[in-house]
Amino acid sequence: MNDELIDFFKNAEDYFFRAISKKCIEFPNQAVIYLTGVEAESLNLLICKENISDSKTIFTKSAQIFFKPSLTLDNCCLRAVF
């Protein structure tokens, strides 16, 4: 795939998940967490962008968010996309 098509896909993916999510948490230019409120791993995820500078912090904070007792989703999924 060429770069323009890849960028189009990433923008469409972001647009879709923002539209269906109750909450989005951004790590600027690094990653986005999408929380939909639906009990499905594939609809509550973390998408990392290319060249993240501090993956340890992003994954640690993401795990804290996904596994919060107040989060009513039983099966949350961390998915990194590079």
C-alpha positions in Angstrom: 0.0 0.0 0.0 1.2 3.5 -0.7 1.5 6.1 2.1 -1.6 8.0 1.1 -3.8 4.9 1.2 -2.3 4.0 4.6 -3.0 7.5 6.0 -6.6 7.3 4.6 -7.1 4.0 6.4 -5.8 5.3 9.7 -8.0 8.4 9.5 -11.0 6.3 8.7 -10.3 3.9 11.5 -9.9 6.8 14.0 -13.1 8.4 12.7 -15.1 5.2 13.1 -13.8 4.4 16.6 -14.4 8.0 17.8 -18.0 7.8 16.4 -18.8 4.7 18.4 -16.8 5.4 21.6 -18.2 6.9 24.7 -14.7 8.1 25.6 -11.4 8.6 23.9 -8.2 9.1 25.8 -5.3 10.5 23.8 -1.6 10.3 24.2 -0.7 13.2 21.8 1.0 11.9 18.7 1.5 8.6 20.4 -1.7 6.5 20.9 -5.4 6.7 21.5 -7.6 4.6 23.8 -11.2 4.0 22.5 -13.7 3.0 25.2 -17.1 2.1 23.7 -18.9 0.7 26.7 -19.6 -2.5 24.8 -18.4 -5.7 26.4 -16.3 -6.8 23.4 -12.5 -6.8 23.2 -12.5 -5.7 19.6 -14.4 -2.5 20.4 -12.3 -1.3 23.4 -8.8 -0.9 22.3 -5.5 1.0 22.3 -4.1 2.0 19.0 -0.5 3.1 19.0 0.9 5.3 16.2 4.3 4.8 14.6 7.4 5.7 16.5 6.0 6.1 20.0 8.7 7.5 22.2 7.6 6.1 25.6 5.8 2.8 25.1 6.3 1.8 28.8 4.4 4.8 30.1 1.6 4.4 27.4 1.1 0.7 28.2 1.2 1.2 31.9 -1.3 4.0 31.9 -3.5 2.1 29.4 -3.5 -1.0 31.6 -4.6 1.2 34.6 -7.4 2.6 32.5 -8.6 -0.8 31.1 -8.4 -2.6 34.4 -10.0 0.1 36.6 -12.6 -1.4 39.0 -15.0 1.3 37.8 -14.7 0.2 34.2 -17.6 -2.2 33.7 -16.1 -4.0 30.8 -15.0 -7.5 31.7 -12.8 -8.3 28.8 -10.8 -5.3 27.7 -8.1 -5.6 25.1 -4.8 -3.8 24.6 -4.1 -3.8 20.8 -1.0 -2.1 19.4 -1.0 -1.3 15.8 2.2 -0.3 14.1 
